[in-house]
Amino acid sequence: MGEERLDIEKPLWDLATFEGRWKHFAWVTDFRTCTVPESELLQAKKLCEDYKFGKEPAGTTREQIIYAKKLYESAFHPDTGDLQNVFGRMSFQVPGGMAVTGAMLQFYKTNTAVIFWQWVNQSFNALVNYTNRNANSPITELQLGVAYASASTAAMITAIGCKSFWGKRANPLMARYVPFAAVAAANCANIPLMRQNEISQGIEIADENGNKLAKSKLAAVKGISEVIISRIIMCAPGMLILPPIMARLEKYRFMQCIKPLHAPIQVFMVGCFLTFMVPTACALFPQNCSIKSSTLKRWEAENYEILKKNCGNRDVPTYLYFNKGL
């Protein structure tokens, strides 16, 4: 008997469980895929499309198909199929996040350094949020600009405010937590603003077979809220555990002799945390989020009527599904 064919459109693991989602995201956010050239990524996409219709080249192995699927899912948007900017991919979260977060944790003593690295971080976050948005809800350049400026402002005000408050009333260790407070505040501003059209217009919801039946603003709010929580949890261990570790290490004589290496050391340590936290945070909530039709009936009567109309003679599904984005 021949080897059983993969369903190229289905995940390799059970995404209904946290373990399955963790394995999936550890696989698809592998930072090594960021170094794969664009030509190879396009070849992987073509191979996946050919395999779907049984037209793959003769002799193609199962391992080749799985690797092509990995490259495709790590580099192409799930809604549009477009190649994503490498710096905005979730697979770039480890190298990108470790560099920016490590710098924020190291350079926290002056207002100038705090403002600069918060601006760098929000520029990076804005790109990541835009790249991983629900692409069925387009956003204008003006809205992008407002989201970027608002998140950067929120981060800087929070950082400077906390720095001033904690600097006068708390011990020096508390000043090291300023970057985390600023990042958490900025995520609460950046992500909703970057995806404001989803909240104002609703996002498409579908039945379990993928048939799009209506739009829902509540679904958008739920999905975006889960993304905010995931992003904060993603950076929390590194930004909360490293400060006391570094504060203790810096008292040792050998560390005082290698001050130029403090930043690289923090960057490396943040990278160790993110290697595990990126798939963990992504796996906290199902990617294909659900909402009850009864919730729509109660809170979005107009959209529920559209849902009923599009269902025709069929019963309204108990649950409706949507891509929450990353």
N, C-alpha and C positions, 0 to 999 in steps of 0.2 A: 504493500500500500504506500502511496506517496505521502509526503509530509503535509499535515493539515495547513491550509492557507490561513494567514492572519486576516482579521478584519481590520484593515488599515485605518479605519475611522474610529475604532474603539481603543481605549487605553489598554495597556498591558496588565494593569493592576485594577483591583476593585476600588473605585473612587468613592464608594459608599462608606468606606472605613477610613479612619485616620491613618492607619498603617499603610493602606494602599495609596492614599493621596501623598503621604510622605515619600514613599518609594518613587512615585510618579514624578513629583517635583524635584526630588534629588537627582533624578535621571534627566529631566528636561531643563533644569537650571544649572547643569554642569558647566562651570565657567570655561572649561577647555574648548567648548564649542564656539566661543567668541573668536578664537584664532583661525577658525575654518574659513577659507576664502569664499567670496561671494559666488564664484563659478561653481564650486562644489556644493554650496547650499542650493543653488538653482537646479543642479543635477539631482540632488536628493529630492527636491520637490517634484521634479519630472518623474523620477523613479516611483515615488509614492502614487502619483496620478496614474502612471502606466500600470502599476500593480493592482490598483483599484479595479481596473477594467480587464485585468488578466493579460496585459500586453507588455509585461516586463521582458527584458532581454533573456534569451535562453541561458540557463546556467546560473541565474541569480539565486543566491543563497538566502536563507531565512535571516541569517546574521546581517547581511547587507540591507535587507528590507528594514530590520529593526533599527539599524544605525541611521538609515535614511529617514525613517520616521522620527528618530530623536532629533536629527538636525532640522527637519521641517518644523517640528513643534517648538523647538527652542528659538527659531529665528523668524518665523512667519506668523502674522496675526491670525488668531483663530476665526475672526469674523470676516475679514477681507481677503486673507491669503496673501497679503502684501508682505514683502521683506521688510523687517523692522530695522530701524537704526540700531547699530550694534551697541551703542552706549545706553540705549533705552530698554534693551532686553532684560528680562529677569535673570538671564544667565550671566549678565554683567554686574549683578548686584554684589557679588563677592569682591571682585577686583575694584569696582568703582566705589562701593560702600566702604570697604576697608581703608581706602586711601583718604576719602573725605572725612569719615568718622574718626579715623586715627588722628587726622590733622585738627579736627574740632576739639578732641580730647586733650591734645598736646598744647595747642595754642589758645588758651582760654584766659590768660592773665590781663590782656589789654583790650580795651573796647574796640580798637582798630582791628585786632586779630579776630575777635568774636564776630564783628560785623562782616568782615571779609569771608570767613569760612562759613558763616550762615548763608551768605549770598551764594557761595559756590555750591553748598549743599542744596539750596532751594532750586538752583539752576539744574542740578542733576535730578532732583526729585520731579521737577516740572516735566523734564524730558521723559522720565520713567512713567509718570502718570499719563502723559499724552500717548506714549507708545502703547501702553497696556489698557487704554480705555475701552469701553464698549463702543466699537466703531460704527454701530448702527445709529449713533446719535452724534452727528457732526458738530464741531465747535468752531466759531469764527476766530479770526486773528485777534480781534478786539477782546473777545472773551478770554483767549489765551493770555493776552497781555495783562488783563485785569487779574486773572488767577495768579499769574507769576508774580506780579507786583504785590498783590495782597498777601500771598504766602511769605514772600521775602520780608515784607514789612512786619508781619505777625511774628516771624522768627526773630528778627532783630530787636523788636520792642520787648519780646519775652526775654530774650537773652540779656539785653542790657538792664532791664528791670530786675530780673533775678540776680544778676551780678551785683547790682547796686544794693539790693535788699539784703542778700545773703552775705555780701562782703562786709557789711556793717554789723550784722546781727548774728552771724554764725561762724563756725570754725572754718579754716581754709579748705577743708575737704568738700564742704558744700559748694564752693565755687566751681568744683570740677563737675558738678551735676547740672550746671547751667546749659551746656549743649543739649542734654537730653530734654530738659524742659522746653527749650526752644524748638527742637525737632518735633516733639509731640504736639505743641501748639500749631506749628506750621503745617503738619499733616492734617490737622482738623480744619485748616483753611484751604490748603492747596488742593487736596483731592476733591472736595465738593465743588470748589470753584472751577477746577479743570473739567469737571464732568457735570456742570450745571444744567446743560441741555437735557441730560437724562432725568434730572429732578423736575425740571419745568415742563417737559414734553412727555416724559415716561419712556420706558424701554420696552422693546418687544418681548412678549411672553408667549411661550409655545407649549403644546402638549408633549407627552413623553415621546412622541414620534418626530418631534421637531417642527410640527405644523404651527406656524405663527398665527395667533388668533386675536391678539389685542395688544395694547400698550398699558403700562402701569407705572405711576409715579412712586407708589409705595415699594414696588420691586426695586426701583432705582435707589431709593433711600436705604433699603435693606442691604443691597449689594454694596453701596458706597460705604455704609457704616462698617460692614465687615472688612472691607479693604483698609479702612483707617485703623481699625483695631489690629489687623494683621501687620501693617507697616510699623506701628508703634512697638508691637511685640517683637518684630524682627530685629530692631536695633536695641531693644531694652537691655538684654543681658550684657552685651559689650559695653554699653554706655553707663550701666549701673554697677557692674561688677569690677570693671577695670579701674575706675578712679581710686577706690581704696587700695587696690593691689599696687598701682603705680605710686600712690602716696607713701606706701610702706617701703617699696623698693628704692625710691629716690632718697631715702634716708641712709642707705648703705653707701659705704665709701666707694665701692667699685662702680656703682651707678653714677656717683658724682664725678667720676673720672671719665665717663663716656656720655656726657650730656648730649652731644650731637646725635647719638644713637637712640635717644629716648623716643623721638617721633617714629623712626622705623620700627622700633620694638612695639609701640602701641599699634601701629598699622598692622603688623604681623599678628598681634594678639586679637585685634578686631576681626581680621580675616579668619582666624580659627573659630571664633564665635559665629560669624556669618555663614561659614560653610555648613553649619548645622541649623542655624536659625532661618536661613532663607527657605529651605524646603519645609521646615516646621511651621513657619508663619503662613506660608502659602497653603499648607495642608489643614490649617485650623478649621476652615469652612469649605464646603463643597464648591467647586468651580461652577458647576451647573446648579445654581441656586434655585430654590423653590418657594412658591407662595401659594397659599390656599385660595381657591376661587371664592370661598365664603368671605374672605378678607376683602376681596375686591367688591363683592356684593354689598358689604357693610360700609366701606369707606370710599369706594370709587364707583358709584352707581352707573355713571355714564360709560366708563370703560367696561363695566360688567355687562351692560346692554350690548355693547359692540361684541364682546366675547360670546354672548348667547347667540347673536345673529350669525357670527362666523362659524359657530358650531352646527348651525342648521338643525337637522333632525336628531343629531347626536346629543347625548347627555353632556352637560358641562363637566369637564374633568375636575376631579377633586383638587389636584395640584397642577400648577403651571410652572414652567421652568424658564430660566434666563441665565445668560452669561454675566457673572458679576464683575468680570474684569479682574486685573491683578494690581 
